[in-house]
């Protein structure tokens, strides 16, 4: 990773943690919708970046959110899960383009980008709410929370990507 990538990822990490902790952790619509924008860091981490570094940073990101949310490690577990499974989802969403390192998240067609975001966000939320609730008798609550929070988080991530995409790319 170059110095500019390092600086960009550091700023992105800090801003996403601050937005999540100071603003989004206080949003709770109807008891089911809790937006989690911090997964954007894992989604846009450079594809040619170090995979071990991504796992470490994902753990630190999730642990930081857990510390501020007093949630006992569920965010760290969910973040590590999607960071670990990310290469498989990239290959699923982008196909041959990913194998030849030709993928730029802001340049791919919207349907491929949406597939990538939806799969990782829903997986993150499923792990998060399964560990948070941790009961098979509340499976409907887990699925409802995953679905509604996943939809809202996906919209938030997609809009943030559109908002901060560079016009010259």
C-alpha positions as CSV (number, residue, x, y, z in Angstrom):
1,X,0.0,0.0,0.0
2,X,1.3,3.5,-0.9
3,X,1.4,6.4,1.5
4,X,-1.6,8.0,-0.1
5,X,-3.6,4.8,0.3
6,X,-2.5,4.5,3.9
7,X,-3.6,8.0,4.6
8,X,-6.9,7.6,2.8
9,X,-7.7,4.4,4.6
10,X,-6.7,5.9,8.0
11,X,-9.0,8.9,7.5
12,X,-11.8,6.6,6.2
13,X,-11.4,4.4,9.3
14,X,-11.6,7.3,11.7
15,X,-14.5,9.0,10.0
16,X,-16.6,5.9,9.7
17,X,-16.0,5.0,13.4
18,X,-17.0,8.6,14.4
19,X,-20.1,8.7,12.2
20,X,-21.2,5.2,13.4
21,X,-20.6,5.9,17.1
22,X,-21.8,9.5,17.3
23,X,-24.7,9.4,14.9
24,X,-25.8,6.1,13.6
25,X,-25.7,4.1,16.9
26,X,-28.5,6.4,18.1
27,X,-30.8,5.6,15.1
28,X,-33.3,2.9,15.8
29,X,-36.5,2.9,13.6
30,X,-39.3,0.7,14.8
31,X,-36.9,-1.5,16.8
32,X,-35.6,-3.3,13.7
33,X,-33.7,-0.8,11.7
34,X,-30.1,0.0,12.9
35,X,-27.9,1.3,10.1
36,X,-24.3,0.2,10.1
37,X,-22.2,2.3,7.8
38,X,-18.8,1.2,9.1
39,X,-18.9,-1.9,6.9
40,X,-18.1,0.5,4.1
41,X,-14.4,0.4,5.2
42,X,-14.2,-3.3,4.5
43,X,-16.2,-3.0,1.3
44,X,-13.9,-0.4,-0.3
45,X,-10.5,-1.6,1.1
46,X,-8.1,-1.9,-1.8
47,X,-8.6,-5.2,-3.7
48,X,-4.8,-5.6,-4.1
49,X,-4.2,-4.8,-0.4
50,X,-2.8,-7.2,2.1
51,X,-5.5,-9.7,3.1
52,X,-4.0,-10.2,6.6
53,X,-4.0,-6.4,7.1
54,X,-7.6,-6.3,6.1
55,X,-8.5,-9.0,8.7
56,X,-6.6,-7.2,11.4
57,X,-8.1,-3.8,10.5
58,X,-11.6,-5.4,10.4
59,X,-11.1,-6.8,13.8
60,X,-9.9,-3.4,15.2
61,X,-12.8,-1.7,13.5
62,X,-15.4,-4.0,14.9
63,X,-13.7,-4.0,18.3
64,X,-13.8,-0.2,18.3
65,X,-17.5,-0.1,17.5
66,X,-18.0,-2.8,20.2
67,X,-16.2,-0.7,22.8
68,X,-18.3,2.4,22.1
69,X,-21.5,0.4,21.8
70,X,-20.9,-1.9,24.8
71,X,-21.9,-4.9,22.6
72,X,-19.4,-7.5,23.7
73,X,-17.6,-8.4,20.5
74,X,-20.4,-9.0,18.1
75,X,-19.3,-6.3,15.7
76,X,-15.8,-7.6,15.7
77,X,-17.0,-11.1,14.9
78,X,-19.3,-9.8,12.1
79,X,-16.5,-7.6,10.6
80,X,-14.0,-10.4,10.6
81,X,-16.5,-12.7,9.0
82,X,-17.2,-10.4,6.0
83,X,-13.5,-9.5,5.7
84,X,-12.6,-13.3,5.5
85,X,-15.4,-14.1,3.0
86,X,-14.8,-11.0,0.9
87,X,-12.6,-12.6,-1.8
88,X,-15.3,-15.2,-2.5
89,X,-18.0,-12.5,-2.7
90,X,-15.8,-10.4,-5.0
91,X,-15.3,-13.4,-7.3
92,X,-19.1,-14.1,-7.2
93,X,-20.1,-10.5,-7.9
94,X,-17.4,-9.5,-10.5
95,X,-16.4,-12.8,-12.0
96,X,-13.4,-12.9,-14.3
97,X,-12.8,-9.2,-13.8
98,X,-11.8,-9.8,-10.2
99,X,-9.5,-12.6,-11.1
100,X,-7.5,-10.3,-13.4
101,X,-7.5,-7.4,-10.9
102,X,-9.5,-5.2,-13.3
103,X,-12.2,-4.3,-10.8
104,X,-12.7,-0.7,-9.7
105,X,-15.6,-0.4,-7.4
106,X,-16.8,2.9,-8.8
107,X,-16.4,1.8,-12.4
108,X,-18.3,-1.5,-12.4
109,X,-21.9,-1.7,-13.5
110,X,-24.4,-0.8,-10.8
111,X,-25.9,-4.3,-10.6
112,X,-22.5,-5.9,-9.9
113,X,-21.7,-3.3,-7.3
114,X,-25.2,-3.7,-5.7
115,X,-24.7,-7.5,-5.6
116,X,-21.4,-7.1,-3.9
117,X,-22.7,-4.7,-1.3
118,X,-25.9,-6.5,-0.6
119,X,-24.3,-9.9,-0.1
120,X,-21.6,-8.6,2.3
121,X,-24.0,-6.3,4.2
122,X,-26.7,-9.0,4.7
123,X,-24.0,-11.5,5.8
124,X,-22.6,-9.0,8.2
125,X,-26.0,-8.3,9.7
126,X,-27.0,-11.9,9.9
127,X,-23.8,-12.7,11.9
128,X,-24.2,-9.6,14.0
129,X,-27.9,-10.2,15.0
130,X,-27.4,-14.0,15.4
131,X,-24.7,-13.4,17.9
132,X,-26.5,-10.5,19.5
133,X,-29.8,-12.3,20.0
134,X,-28.3,-15.8,20.2
135,X,-31.5,-17.8,20.4
136,X,-33.2,-20.1,17.9
137,X,-36.5,-19.3,19.4
138,X,-36.1,-15.7,18.2
139,X,-35.1,-16.6,14.6
140,X,-37.9,-14.4,13.2
141,X,-36.5,-11.4,15.1
142,X,-33.0,-12.2,13.8
143,X,-34.3,-12.4,10.2
144,X,-36.5,-9.3,10.5
145,X,-33.7,-7.3,12.0
146,X,-31.3,-8.6,9.3
147,X,-33.7,-7.8,6.5
148,X,-34.7,-4.3,7.6
149,X,-31.3,-3.1,8.8
150,X,-29.7,-4.7,5.7
151,X,-31.9,-2.8,3.4
152,X,-31.3,0.5,5.2
153,X,-27.5,-0.1,5.5
154,X,-27.3,-1.1,1.8
155,X,-29.0,2.1,0.8
156,X,-26.8,4.1,3.1
157,X,-23.6,2.5,1.8
158,X,-24.7,2.8,-1.8
159,X,-25.5,6.5,-1.4
160,X,-22.3,7.2,0.4
161,X,-20.3,5.5,-2.4
162,X,-22.2,7.6,-5.0
163,X,-21.7,10.8,-2.9
164,X,-18.0,10.3,-2.4
165,X,-17.0,8.8,-5.8
166,X,-14.5,10.9,-7.7
167,X,-15.9,12.5,-10.8
168,X,-12.6,12.1,-12.7
169,X,-12.5,8.3,-12.5
